[in-house]
Amino acid sequence: MKTLPFADETILSWVETHPTPFHVYDEAAIVVNARRLKAAFAWNKGFHEYFAVKAAPNPHLMALLKKEGFGSDCSSLPELLLAEAVGNTGENIMFTSNDTPQEEFAKARELGAIINLDDITHLDFLEKSTGSLPELLCCRCNPGPLKGGNAIIGKPEEAKYGFTREQLFEAYARMKAKGVKRFGLHTMEASHELSAQYIIDTAKLLFDLVAEISEKIGITFDFVNIGGGIGIPYRPEQDAMDLEAVGKGIEEAYKEKILARGLPELKLYMECGRCITGPYGYLVAKVRHIKDTYRLYAGLDACMANLMRPALYGAYHHITAIGQKGDLAKDRTTRKVYDVTGSLCENNDKFAIQRELPELKPADTVVIHDAGAHGHAMGFNYNGKLRSAEYLLKPDGSLVQIRRAETIADYFATLSYPGLKEG
Ligand SMILES: *Cc1c(COP(=O)(O)O)cnc(C)c1O
């Protein structure tokens, strides 16, 4: 069962004063979850989570997470600038990019970010583009056929990311020869993974590699970064990841594979996005039209521009029908099966296909769950659709706008054409 943490009346009061659609993020719930993650890994003295900025690139959310001690995981220049703006600089930034342009390496160096290289040729590219190598460097490992991937990210050996095993040994030897003093090792092989064992196995793989590389190359590692990819229960029948079990499992592996081998203490880093904000963000929309043809359609005022995951991946997002003042959906006895759509001229623009819901009427409010990560962020302007506002629900119950909705002027901002007006 998936439920909303807000009363129907509360949501209806929001939509009275805030034009739909909009995203709302639950600050108190994000903070509780962030503390839970830290507690699960408190056994590791250097534990650090770098919030994957791409999941929700809003500085208000990043600043909230920074207060909880989280750094920023960035992969582009704008993401680096967002991190800088919230005061995440130096080793509070993990720069995990790929196919990286020179100016992004330059900005990452200027900020003192930890650079996580995606390819062996980037060692020379980084040195040439920035004039030197930093004292601390990390490499992204692609374990190849050693480890089965998962549905979203695919098989590691078919993924564009990271170094092969052989390349890692060569890279650390060259880094050592070039005077790099501190080392990290990273991998990210899964996306939206719900098995605790999978994440524990990822840490094990890195711990074994640390032992092997340390011995062969004669270096010691500062940290391993197990990447992001912890899933969330989008579907009502799914269970949330047991973070405590992941923490415990990795602690046991750490004792066995690092401490028992006499290797020095290693910091454990992570760069999760989805499990940090995903479940605590909601897309609030209204039903615009009900259409009855070969199927029954509920057309919303939101579309793929606001949440692309269902159209892009066929992803399930739970929908709660709220209804309207004096006629709440939960009090309606009839249930019907709908395709819940947006207004794009693109038949993929559906939030749900053949979903049973309480009978919907025009002007009903609906809430789409788990839109707090990879939601607003993925939005696009295809078909002239504009991205919506974002609000932060404060612990005192107030809604604070943290991003305004786009306007037609924003959409036309890159065009210069006589007679083109906003309305
Ligand atoms: C996308 C991404 C993340 C975050 O993934 P989540 O599934 O949101 O946890 C972390 N690191 C890298 C390199 C990524 O590409």
The ligand as an SDF file (V2000), in Angstrom:
LIG
                    3D

 15 15  0  0  0  0  0  0  0  0999 V2000
   23.0250    8.9140  -11.9300 C   0  0  0  0  0  0  0  0  0  0  0  0
   24.2630    8.7310  -11.1600 C   0  0  0  0  0  0  0  0  0  0  0  0
   24.2250    8.7060   -9.7670 C   0  0  0  0  0  0  0  0  0  0  0  0
   22.9460    8.7410   -8.9790 C   0  0  0  0  0  0  0  0  0  0  0  0
   22.1650    7.6390   -9.2460 O   0  0  0  0  0  0  0  0  0  0  0  0
   20.8190    7.3780   -8.3910 P   0  0  0  0  0  0  0  0  0  0  0  0
   20.1880    6.2220   -9.1040 O   0  0  0  0  0  0  0  0  0  0  0  0
   20.0240    8.6160   -8.4970 O   0  0  0  0  0  0  0  0  0  0  0  0
   21.2420    7.0630   -7.0050 O   0  0  0  0  0  0  0  0  0  0  0  0
   25.4210    8.6160   -9.0930 C   0  0  0  0  0  0  0  0  0  0  0  0
   26.5880    8.5420   -9.7560 N   0  0  0  0  0  0  0  0  0  0  0  0
   26.6650    8.5610  -11.0860 C   0  0  0  0  0  0  0  0  0  0  0  0
   27.9860    8.4910  -11.7420 C   0  0  0  0  0  0  0  0  0  0  0  0
   25.5070    8.6520  -11.8420 C   0  0  0  0  0  0  0  0  0  0  0  0
   25.5810    8.6630  -13.1830 O   0  0  0  0  0  0  0  0  0  0  0  0
  1  2  1  0
  2  3  1  0
  2 14  2  0
  3  4  1  0
  3 10  2  0
  4  5  1  0
  5  6  1  0
  6  7  2  0
  6  8  1  0
  6  9  1  0
 10 11  1  0
 11 12  2  0
 12 13  1  0
 12 14  1  0
 14 15  1  0
M  END
$$$$
